[in-house]
Each structure stands twice: as C-alpha cells, then as structure tokens.
Amino acid sequence: MGESQVNTETKAYEPKIAAFLCNWCSYAGADLAGVGRFQYPATIRTIRVPCSGRINPLYILKAMANGADGVLVSGCHPGDCHYMSGNYVARRKFALIDSLLKHVGLEEGRVNFSWVSAAEGVRFAEVVKGVTGRVAALGPNNGVFKVEDGGGTNE
Amino acid sequence: MSSIIEDIRATARQLLTDGKVDVVIGYEKGSLPLKATPCFVRSPQDADKLIWDETCENNLAAFSALTQGKKAIIAKGCDSRALVVLLQENQLVRDDLYIIGVSCNGILDEKKVVAETGEILSASIADGKISVKGMSADKEFSFAELKDASCQTCRYPNPVLEDIHIGGLVEAPQQATAFADVTEMENKTSAEREAYFKEQMNKCIRCYACRNACPLCYCKECFVDCNSPKWLTGGVDSAENLFFQAGRVLHLAGRCVECGACSRACPQGVDIRALNRKMSKDVFTMYHHESGISVDGSPALNEYSADDPEAFLVKE
C-alpha cells in the first residue's frame, strides 16, 4: 500500500480500506451496487471470503499491521447465512474483536462491521460512503497496530 | 497444611501402587526459594517428593494433554476449570484422567517479594507469614499482601471437577464489584488506555512464556510460528507485540479460566491479565458465560443465540 493516497484532482486524502466481504451476500451486494451504477468512493480493496464465519480475527489485525487505514467486515444478515449459522458464530467473535480493539486504544471507526444482503446494492454504497468518511476523518493509520516495516511480512 | 501434603502423597502412592494411573502430575520443591516446580511421579516411592503450598503456581492442566497414558493430576480451582475446557474441546479423555482436587487460598506472587527484597536468597513459610532473606533486604510478609492478582479476584477456589478431594473447602470470596479492575480501565480515556497498553507492549520481548504456561494454548502450530501466512516478523516491535497479545487473547476469548499463569510466567511483568480480564468481562456481560464450569457446556464462541447483542455494527 505504498502509492500516494492524495487524490490528484481534489487534493483530498483517500484512505485505503480492506473490505472482507462474504461470498453469498455482501460480495453480491457490492456486485449489485456496481451493476446498478450506484456510486461509492473507490477506497475499498475487496477480499472475498466464503462466509463471515471464515474471518479470522488475525485478518483484521494483519490488515492494520500492513498499513490499511480502515477495515470493513461484512456478511449476510443474521438468519440468512448460506451455511445456516456462520454469521451467528461470527457475530460473537466480531463483538469481542470490536470491544478489545477499542479497549487497547484503537480509534472508533477504524474497524467497521455490517450486514449487507445481496439485494442491498444501494445500502452497500451507503455503508462504504459512511466508512470512508469516518476513516478519512481519522486520517492515515498510525494506530497501535501499524508495523513500520509491515510490508516486510508480505509473502 | 502438612496433613494435606500427607494425604496427597498417600493418594498418589495408592494410585500408582494399584496401577490406576501411570503418572501423577503434581508439584515438588523447586531449586529456587519460593518456587515449586511441576513434578511427574511414576513410581510409588517417588510420591514423597510431592508438596502443596502457596508456591504451587503452575497450572498443571498445561501438561495434562501432553502427558501420555493414564494420569492423575493435582488441581486447584483454576486448574480444574482449565481441565474442564480441555475436556469440552476433546483434548483429554475423561477416563484417562484422575483429578485430585485441592482447595486453594491463593498463591503468592513472587515478583512482589523481589520488588522489596531483591533476589530471594532464602525464604520460609509458616502460619501465613512468609519470611524472606533477600539480596538487598530481609522482610517478613503476610500472605495477604503477596497474594497473586488473579487469586484476589478468584471465584472458584474449590475444584469444579474432581475424583477425590483433599483437605477442606475454601469459602468462595464474594467480591464487592465483579470486574472492578476492568471497569476502572474502561473508565479511562481512549488515549490513556492506548498509552497504558503501549507501555506494557514495549516491555514484551515475545519470549512466548505466556503461551507456553497457558493450559489452553495448545495449538500444534501457534500463529506466531506460522510461515505461510507469515503473521509476524521475527523482530520485536510494540505494534507487533500488541498483535501477538491481542491475537492470543482473542483465541482465548470465552475459554480463558483466569488462572493468571501467563502473567506469572512473564519475565517482563507485562500486564497480560488486563486483556484477558476484559475479554472475560465482555463474554460474561454479553453472553452470560463463564468458561470451564461444567463439562456439559461448551466455550462461549462455539455457541450462539439469535438475539446476541450487535451494538458493534455500523450505523448506516
């Protein structure tokens, strides 16, 4: 994530956000936003995961360590999981991750969680706008998890 | 106290003589003052090595799954809770395990002694008084002032699972406010907490003593040792230290039995407990769950309910 993060035209700061989207709902929701041409800021780098239950807490920490300015995690609404209970178990995990990260001093709004269904293209665009706004307001990631030579751990 | 030791030795001797177990995992006197060390007794005549006092700080459950054969294990309240979690997670076979339960009044934190007397040259324990001859000073302590932080908030001094109980029961201490230590930390500002944990993480040298002492850190390959993906570099950096500690704490969320073995094993005095206690509080308030209470239950993160709180979601 080495390239300049300042928009050449507007001179505005553009954060880089790692977005972990579940294959069945949120990824399809993002797809629908694209197909429907609903505009949202080009700040997210999408990482498709099979299910929100697949999201390892370390993914979020590693994204922060490697310099992502923000993280968005999104899955199916509770009750709609393709694998029946994946997002229910994920929900407990997310609540604890969120609480722990805030406890150790990570700014509110760096790490975001949401549920977006495959039909919610407009809402996906809204979520990305909201997350981008919050992360941009916080500025670049100099937080507690940023590792100076974090790129050195890339494969 | 000595009658408890006699009973432990007699029980161990009997179990080994009868061939009910292959090994008894207990404590023996360590080579340093105020330090007991884990001890594996395999023959009846060695049973006299076993001891029991306030220096028996290791959580012996950490050795239970690694020890082959039928084993008896001496368990305090927290050790028994760790054994329950290991049983819930199918790491142990109940029939191969014989739990010798001992009620515990708490164990002492040797670091508190060293802070006042310097390196401990010799020490003796009698009637709740601990007399220490140290490198820089001699001092007599009462047990209450040396009690380990995790024992001060202990709610299960009596084993929750046992095959035989030795000695009397200890009345479970009633705390004024549960998780008062966590609440105090939560009431600080975000910047104060960040500064506190940064200071703690700067002390960490990533020796992984906490992980090795933990009875529930049993992964064959820990994420810190993993090459692909390579989660952490080899270097020591406060952000990476926090990555390690936060990752470990999240792996223990809903499983940690708050024995405090990690904090006591830490050579640098990192406040690992603060993170584990925060998770325990969250699990308790959000999911009304305490780990390792009953073999029939399962860890909090293995279960779910349709109406779990979701205050963490974005507002859009």
Boltz contact constraints between the chains, C-beta under 6 A:
constraints:
  - contact:
      token1: [A, 57]
      token2: [B, 250]
      max_distance: 6.0
  - contact:
      token1: [A, 58]
      token2: [B, 231]
      max_distance: 6.0
  - contact:
      token1: [A, 58]
      token2: [B, 247]
      max_distance: 6.0
  - contact:
      token1: [A, 61]
      token2: [B, 243]
      max_distance: 6.0
  - contact:
      token1: [A, 65]
      token2: [B, 243]
      max_distance: 6.0
  - contact:
      token1: [A, 88]
      token2: [B, 304]
      max_distance: 6.0
  - contact:
      token1: [A, 89]
      token2: [B, 304]
      max_distance: 6.0
  - contact:
      token1: [A, 91]
      token2: [B, 308]
      max_distance: 6.0
  - contact:
      token1: [A, 92]
      token2: [B, 301]
      max_distance: 6.0
  - contact:
      token1: [A, 92]
      token2: [B, 304]
      max_distance: 6.0
  - contact:
      token1: [A, 94]
      token2: [B, 312]
      max_distance: 6.0
  - contact:
      token1: [A, 95]
      token2: [B, 312]
      max_distance: 6.0
  - contact:
      token1: [A, 96]
      token2: [B, 253]
      max_distance: 6.0
  - contact:
      token1: [A, 96]
      token2: [B, 282]
      max_distance: 6.0
  - contact:
      token1: [A, 98]
      token2: [B, 312]
      max_distance: 6.0
  - contact:
      token1: [A, 99]
      token2: [B, 282]
      max_distance: 6.0
  - contact:
      token1: [A, 103]
      token2: [B, 278]
      max_distance: 6.0
  - contact:
      token1: [A, 104]
      token2: [B, 197]
      max_distance: 6.0
  - contact:
      token1: [A, 105]
      token2: [B, 190]
      max_distance: 6.0
  - contact:
      token1: [A, 105]
      token2: [B, 193]
      max_distance: 6.0
  - contact:
      token1: [A, 105]
      token2: [B, 194]
      max_distance: 6.0
  - contact:
      token1: [A, 112]
      token2: [B, 314]
      max_distance: 6.0
  - contact:
      token1: [A, 113]
      token2: [B, 312]
      max_distance: 6.0
  - contact:
      token1: [A, 113]
      token2: [B, 313]
      max_distance: 6.0
  - contact:
      token1: [A, 114]
      token2: [B, 313]
      max_distance: 6.0
  - contact:
      token1: [A, 114]
      token2: [B, 314]
      max_distance: 6.0
  - contact:
      token1: [A, 126]
      token2: [B, 316]
      max_distance: 6.0
  - contact:
      token1: [A, 127]
      token2: [B, 316]
      max_distance: 6.0
  - contact:
      token1: [A, 130]
      token2: [B, 316]
      max_distance: 6.0
  - contact:
      token1: [A, 144]
      token2: [B, 194]
      max_distance: 6.0
  - contact:
      token1: [A, 144]
      token2: [B, 242]
      max_distance: 6.0
  - contact:
      token1: [A, 145]
      token2: [B, 239]
      max_distance: 6.0
  - contact:
      token1: [A, 146]
      token2: [B, 239]
      max_distance: 6.0
  - contact:
      token1: [A, 147]
      token2: [B, 237]
      max_distance: 6.0
  - contact:
      token1: [A, 147]
      token2: [B, 239]
      max_distance: 6.0
  - contact:
      token1: [A, 147]
      token2: [B, 240]
      max_distance: 6.0
  - contact:
      token1: [A, 152]
      token2: [B, 233]
      max_distance: 6.0
  - contact:
      token1: [A, 153]
      token2: [B, 230]
      max_distance: 6.0
  - contact:
      token1: [A, 153]
      token2: [B, 233]
      max_distance: 6.0
